């Protein structure tokens, strides 16, 4: 099993001073986080894509390229690329270029995204949300399969014998499908034989087992071998030296972010009681000491019929930079060895 970090590059307010970091300083910290993950032996680092004032990750391929220049072995991926609102030709070119810069360490995780700001920003209609994604995914996979493309669809100008360059080091360039809770998305990933990344931000990971089974069944019906049908989960969390410390450090920023998003969507504000319940043994928040986090990872793998990758989304608006670096270190040097030993 691979372990990694995902970041949405949220704007961070220092919990000690109350000062919000300037964007250049926040980006510098992010690159240090990637270096720390590489040193700690983690397998992946993912950067999200948002077009909101509270996040700095509107251009993930650029951020990942900067990480590629400062790391040596860790794999670098989007988390996720909002493919409904992106041109598949440019997406492929950007990540093929990232693959060349990184020496074959790039991956794409594509999805429809959980926010809608990209649609008006790029002149798209929100009602075309799913149709755009299906068409763009088809074109992206076509480009991946062949350097010269003839293709036509409803939402983009056709391509007639058009060459798409550069080509990546990896053939094929890894493309994962990022999903939330839609059965159709799980079935689509399986029918295409694409590895699956499940975003779990609440509830219990085990409740996704029927959907993961649907993915595997759809893949089998389409003729894909079990080893091709990889499953990853993406969960919020933090690792600290003690579980109480992790809980207290992560809560202020978690409450701030999810209460703000909740106001936009009509959800109640986050309470400490609800937070503590969600970080319990079966909950979706992976917040605790290394032993606790390793146990939660292993339990999630058992509950979901085996996992190939777990990524911890550590973005937090009220977390001091040294705390984040320590969490990344512990995930690589204390959690990963426990997981590897248990699985062996």
ZAMAR-449451 format. One record per residue (C-alpha): x, y, z. Coordinates in steps of 0.1 Angstrom, whole numbers, plus 2048, in hexadecimal, padded with zeros to 3 digits. Example, Ala and Ser with C-alpha at 12.3 -4.5 7.8 and 13.67 -1.06 7.14 Angstrom:
87B7D384E;8897F5847;
END
This chain:
800800800;80C8237F8;808840810;808865807;7FD88980D;7E489E7FB;7E28C47FE;7C88DE7F4;7E28F97FB;7CA90C812;7D392F81D;7E192A840;7DD94185F;7F993C878;7E892F898;8019418AE;80196489E;7DF96588C;7F197186D;7E796184B;806957838;80D96A818;8099547F9;82E9527F1;835945814;81992C813;82691E7F2;84991C801;83B90881E;8298F1805;8498E97F3;85A8E1814;83D8CA81C;8448B77FB;8698B5803;8618A7826;84988D817;8648827FF;87E87F81B;86686D832;861851818;83D85980F;83184D7ED;81B8697DF;81488E7E2;7F489C7D3;7E98C07CD;7C58C97C8;7B58E27B0;79E8FE7BD;7959207B0;78C9317D1;79C94C7E5;7A3935803;7B991D7EE;7D99227DA;7D79037C4;7C79107A4;7E590478F;7EF8E279E;8058D8781;81C8F6787;81D8EE7AC;8258CA7A6;8418D478D;8518E97A8;84F8CB7BF;85E8B47A5;87D8CA7A4;8818C77CA;87A8A27CF;8898827C3;8728647C7;84F86D7D2;83386B7B9;82188B7B1;7FC88D7A8;7DE8A47A5;7C38A07C0;7AE8A57AC;7B08B5789;78E8C4783;78B8B4761;7678C0759;7758E4758;7978DD747;7A28D7723;7AE8B2722;7C98BB709;7D98D4720;7D58BE73E;7E78A272C;8038B9720;8088C8743;80A8A6754;81F896739;8378B473E;8368AE764;83F88A75D;85D894749;8698AD764;864893780;87487676D;85486276B;84386A78D;82387C781;800870785;7DE87F77E;7C087B795;7A2889781;78089178F;7628A878C;76C8BC7AB;7578C57CA;7548EB7C2;7458FD7A5;75A91D7A1;76D90F783;74E90E76D;74693376B;76B93B76C;77192774C;75093073B;74090E740;71C90574A;7188F376B;6FB8DF75C;7158CE745;7298C3764;72889D75E;72689E737;7468B3737;75889C74E;74F87C73A;75988C719;77989B726;78387A737;77D868716;794880703;7AE87F71E;7B085971D;7B185B6F7;7CF8726F8;7E085C711;7DC83E6FA;7E984D6DA;7FE86B6D0;7EA8746B1;7C587A6B9;7A587B6A5;7888826BB;7678966BD;74E89E6D8;7338B76E2;7458CF6F9;7678D46E8;7748DA6C5;77D8B96B3;7A08AD6AD;7AA89F68B;7CB88D689;7D98A46A4;7FA89B6B5;7FB8A16DB;81D8A76E9;8328A26FE;82E87D707;83587372B;85085D738;836845745;82283272B;806834734;80585374A;7F384876A;7CF85676C;7BA85078B;79585878D;78C86C7AC;7698667B9;7528707D5;73285D7DC;7228597BA;71C8347B0;71F83E78B;74284C791;74E82B7A1;73F817785;74E82D76A;77182977A;76D80477A;760801756;77E81574A;79780175F;7A4821770;7B2821793;79A8317AC;7A084C7C6;7838507DF;7808717F1;77386A814;76E889829;75287E841;74086084F;75183E84F;768830834;75880E836;73781C829;74881F807;74D7F9804;72E7F47EE;73A80F7D6;75E8007D5;74E7DE7CE;73A7EE7B2;75B7FC7A4;76C7DA7A5;74D7C8796;74B7E177A;7707DD773;76E7B7773;7507B875B;7657CE743;7817B5743;79A7C575B;7AF7B0772;7AC7B7798;7CF7C479A;7C67DF781;7A97EC797;7BD7FF7B1;7AB8117CD;7B782F7E1;7A68447FB;7AB869803;7A3873827;7A989283D;7C288E859;7E189686D;7FB88187F;80B88E8A0;81F87E8BC;7FF8798D0;7DB8758C6;7CF8918DD;7E88A98CE;7DE8A08AB;7BA8A58B3;7BF8C78C3;7D78D38A7;7C18C988A;79F8D4897;7A18FB895;7A98FB870;7928DE868;7758F0879;77D911868;77E901845;7618EA847;74B903859;75091C83D;749903822;72B8F7836;71D91A837;71F91B811;70C8FA80E;6F38FD82A;7058E5843;7078EC868;7298F8877;7428DE882;7428D68A7;75E8C78BC;7478AA8C5;7408A18A0;7658A5898;76F88D8B4;7558748A9;762875885;78686F890;77B8508A3;78782D899;76F82987C;76C84E872;779860853;791877865;7B4867868;7C087D886;7D686D8A0;7F885F8A9;80B847892;7FC8288A1;7D983589F;7DD84087A;7ED81F870;7D080C880;7B682286E;7C881C84C;7C97F7851;7A47F685C;79980A83E;7AC7F2827;79B7D4837;7797E5835;77C7EE811;78A7CD805;7AE7D9802;7BE7FB7FA;7DB8037E3;7E08277F0;7D583E80C;7DB86380B;7D787A828;7C989D820;7DB8B2839;7D08D582D;7C78E984C;7C290E84F;7CE912872;7ED8FB874;81090687B;8298FC860;8408E8878;8218D4883;81A8CB85E;83E8C1858;83E8AB877;81D89B86C;82C89284A;84B88585A;83786E871;821861855;840856842;85684A85E;83E83D878;81C835867;829826847;84080D857;82480186D;80D7FD84F;8277EB83A;8307D3857;80B7CB85D;8047C4839;8237AF835;
END
